[in-house]
């Protein structure tokens, strides 16, 4: 086995009602001042109430709720300013990827002698100022496990990841009650995002035996349950498996890394504000088809894990089956498959190709090198 490592959250709680564990976390950390990130939607549905009520017993709690979906640098800077002089002993993020990313960024910028823009230039300087607890309310971003936080760069019309292991959360709470009433549309978009995480990580050049363990098991859970969770609001078993699969995908990202699907999706979110999960879903099958001849054996291995009943098929047939399942899931969950629906025009192609090619942090992980013509061809398939 080649030398490798993986860093995961120190403590993870899972299962129905596990939000109650926040009390023990507060006691363990001896937290007297708690900063909570939870957007208005999460709070209006009462999803944060249990945790907020327990935190309020400390007598010093600040809640940040005016968070922007898929935030830009200026949005995060504004939120950090809102915190003021508070020096939290514990930072809690309750929500989707944007909320958890904001909480993670707060954990490395509050009271620091560097700015968020400094981190965009060099994220290695980051240091954690307070322990973090992440509580996802979707089943897909994986932010509760990763060392990444994504921000939009409006002036460049794209997104960029700030990456440092000190952003890996200290505690994670995977409470299926948090996604009990999640709309099918959000289950679809975040679920396919999670599926992209596990498939990309498993086929990444940086994949290791450790990241493979999480990526493979995450793939089993998501492939087998995403349609069930989408079609039946009462199938809590499927939703629970989706939540755990998404967490595994986040862990896999930390040990391996996503590839061209995410790289080419960033300009779609940055310029056209297409939801992250949707932009990944639009590109997902096309990128894997492009990659197939460079990672057919890996796709076949994934097929063996997820669909053991296909063991007698050839390597190419198994790879094709996985790619077909990806496209089928996107179709069956009614996610758009064309960029035209979002106002992307043929004359935007040069921008997309140039912006996509700049995502070198992720493109170097891809199983197959992409030329500018290759990137153009992939975008053309979804125009």
N, C-alpha and C positions, 0 to 999 in steps of 0.2 A: 504494500500500500504506500502511495506517495505521501509525503508529509503534508498534513492539512490540519485545520482547526475550524471550529465554529463557536460563535458566542451567542448565547440565548438569554432571555430574561431570567433573572435569578429565581423568581417564584411565579408560578402560574396556577391560578385557580380556575376550574372549569365545572360546569354543571348548573342546572336550574337553581336560581337563588343565590349563586355564589357572590353576588354584589355585596352581600352582608359581610363578606370577608374584609371589607375596607376598614371595619372597626379594629380588627387585629393588626392591620398594616399601620394604622395611625398609632396604635400603642407601641408597636415594634420600633417605629421610627421616632417615637416621642414627639410627634408633630404638634406644634402649637399654632402654626399659621399655615393654612392650606389654600392653594390657588387652584381653582377648578375651571377647565375649559369645557363648555357644553353649549352648542348653538341653540338658538331659539326653538327650532323644530324639535330637537331632542328634549328640551325642557317642557315644551307645550304638550308633548305626548306623555309626560311624567316619567320618562325613562331615567332621568338623573335623580329623581326624588329620593329614593332609598339612600343613595350614596351622599347626596347633599345633606339630608337630615342627619346622618351619622356624623358627617364632617362638621356640621354646625355645632355639635356638642363641644367642640374645642373652643368655640367662642370667637374665632378669628378666621373667617372664610371669605374669600373674594371669588365671585363667579364672573367669568368673561363669556358673554353669549353673542356679541355682535361680530361673529366670525363670517368671513367671506368664503364661499365655496371655491376650492382650488385657488387659494390666495396668492396675490402678488407680493413682492418684497415689501412694498409700501403698506399693504394690509397687515403684514406681520409686525412691521415697525410700529404701526399705530396701536396694535393690540399690546405690544410690549410696553409702550408709553402709558397705556391705560392702567397697567399694573402699579405704576407709580413707585413709591418707596418701599412697598411691601417686600419683605425678604422671606419667601415661603420655605417651610421645612418639608413640604410635600407638594408636588404638582400632579393633578389628576386630569386626564383627558378622557371625556366621555362623548363618543361620536364616531363619525366616519374618518377617512384618511386625512382630510383637511384639518379637522379639529385635533386629531392626535398629532399630526405633524406640527401644528402651531404650539401645542403643549410641549413637544419635544424640543422645538426651537427655543421656547421660553426657558427650558431647563438648562440651556447652554449660553444664553445671552443676558439673562437678568443679572445685573451687577458686574458684568464682564467688562474688561478693558478693551474689548474689540466689538465691532458692530456686525450686524447680519450681513452687510455688504462685504465686510472683511472675510467672513466665512465663505461667501460665494467665490472669493478669489483663492482662499486656502482654508479648507475645512479642518485641516489637521491641527489648527490652533485651538479648537473647541475644548472646553472643560465643563463638566457638569456642575451646576450650582445647587441642585436639589434633587432628591430621588423622585422617580416618576411612577405613576400607576396609569395604565392604559386600559380602557374599557370600550371595546368596539361595539357599535350599534348597527353595523352592516356585516355581511359575510364575505368580505372580499379584499379589502385593501392590504391587509397584512402589516399595516403600520405599527400595530401593537407589538410586533416582534423585531422590526428592522432597525438598522442603524442609519436609515435615510430619512430625509424630509424634503419634499418637493415644493418649490416655489416657482411662480410665474415671473418671467422677466419681460414686462410689457415692451420696453424699448427694443428688445430683440425678438419679440413676438414668439417666444418659446418658453420652455420650462427648464429648470436645472435642479439637480439633486445636491443637497448638502449631506455629506456622508462622513460619519465618525462613530466609532464603536461606543463612545460615551453617550450616544443618544439611544442605545438599546435600553428599553424600559426596565426598571427594577422589578416591577410587579405587573402582571396581566390578569385581568378578570374576564373570563369567557362565559358570560351568563346568557343562556339561550332566551331568557325572558326579554333581553334587549332587542331581539330581532323577531319576536313573536308576531308583531303586526307590521313587519317590514313590507312595503308594497312590492308586488311582483316585479315591477320595472326596476326597482333598486336591487332586488335579489339577482335579477338577470345581469345587470351591468357590473355590479361588484363581484358576483360569482364568476363571470367570465374573466374579469381582471385577475381573480385568484387563480383561475385555471391557467391563465397566461403565465403567472408567476411560477407555478410548478413545472409546466412544460418547458418554459424558457430556461429555468434554472437547471433542469435535468439535461438539456441539450447544450448548455453553455460550455464554452471552452474552459471556464473556471470551475466546473462541477467537480466535486470531490465525493468520496464514499460517504462522508458525513452529510453533506448537503443532499446527496442522492436519497438518503434514508427518509428525510423529511419531504423532499419533492415527490418521491414515488408514493408515499402513503397519502400525501395531500392530493395527488392526482386520483388515487382510488376513491377517496371520499367525495371529491368534487364531481368527477365524471359520473359517478353512480347516483348522486343525489341532487344535482342542480335542477334537473327537470322536475323531480318530485317537489322540491322546495318551491319552485316557480308555480307549479300547477295546483298545489294543495296548500292553502294558507294554514291548515291545521296539522300539517305533517311536521311536528316539532322534532321528530327523530332525524328527518332529512335536514332540517335547519341546523340542528346541533352538529351534525356531521359536516355541513358546509362551514360553520363557524370554526370548527377544529381544523378542517382542511385549509381554510384561509390563513389561520395561524401558522400551520406547517409551511405554507407558502412563504410567509414572512420570514420564518427561520431559514428557509432555503435561500432566500435572497441574500441574507447576511453571510451565508457560507459560500454562495456561488455568484449570483448576479443575473439580472434579466438581460435581454439581448435586443435584437433589432425591432421586435414588436413594440417595445416600450420606447426605444430610441426614435422610431418614426412617428410614434403617437404624440410626442411632446410638442411639436409644432402645431398639431391639430388642436391641442388644448390651449396653447399659448396665444395663437392668433385668432382661432375661430371659437374658442371657449366650448369645444365639444367635451362632454364629461369624460373623464379619464378612462373609465371602464368601457365606455362606448367606443372611444377612439381605438383602444386596444382591440376590441372585438371586431371592428371593421377590418383591421389589418391582419389579425391573428392567423387565420388559415392561409392567407396568401404568403406571408413571411415563412411559415413552416413549409409550405410547398416549395418555395425557393430554396430553403435550407435542406430539403429532404435528402438530396444525394450526398450531403456531407454529414448527416446524422441519422440515416435510416436505421442503423443498428440500435441507436439510443431510443428512437421512436418505437421500434419493435420491442425493445425491452420494457418500455412503458406500457405498451399494449399487453404484453404478457402479464404484467402486474394488475392492470385494470380489467382486462378481458381474457382471463385464462382459458375460456372456452374456445379461443381462436388459436390455441397453441399449434395446431397443425398447419396454419397458414405460413406462407413464405415471409421473409423479412420485409420485402417490398409491400406485400399485401397488408402486413401489420402496420407499417408506417402509413400507408394510404388510409387505413381504417381510422387511425388516430386523427389524421388531418380531416377526414370526412366527418368524424364525430365532433370535432371543433366547429366546423362549418354548420353541422346539423344543430348543435346546441344554440349557436347564434340565431339560426333561423327559427328554431322551436320556441325561443324565448323572445322573439319579436324585436330583436335589436336591429337598428338600421344597418344596412350593408353598403350604402353608398354615401360618399361625401357631398353629393349634390344636395341632399336634404338639409345640409348645414351651410349652404351658400358658398361652398368651395367651387371656384371656377377654373376652367382650363388654363387661363392666364396666370393663375396662382402657382402653377407647377414649378417654375424655376425657384420661387421662394421655398416651397416645400422641400425640394431636392437639396438646396443649399443648407436650409435649417436642419433637416434630418441628418445630413452628412456631418454636421458639427457635433452630434451626440456621441463623441468618440468614447466616453466613459463606458457606454453600453455596447456600442458597435464592436469594440475589441473583444467582447465576450461571444459574439455571434459565431456559430459553427462555420459559417461561410462568409468570406469577405464580400462586402457590397461595393460595387463601383457606383459612380453617379448615375450611370445608365440603369443599373440594377434597381437603385432606389426609385428612379423615375418610373420604371416599369411596374414596380409594386404599387406606387401611388396611382398610376394610370388604371390599374385593375379595379380600383375602388372609386373612380371618378364617375 
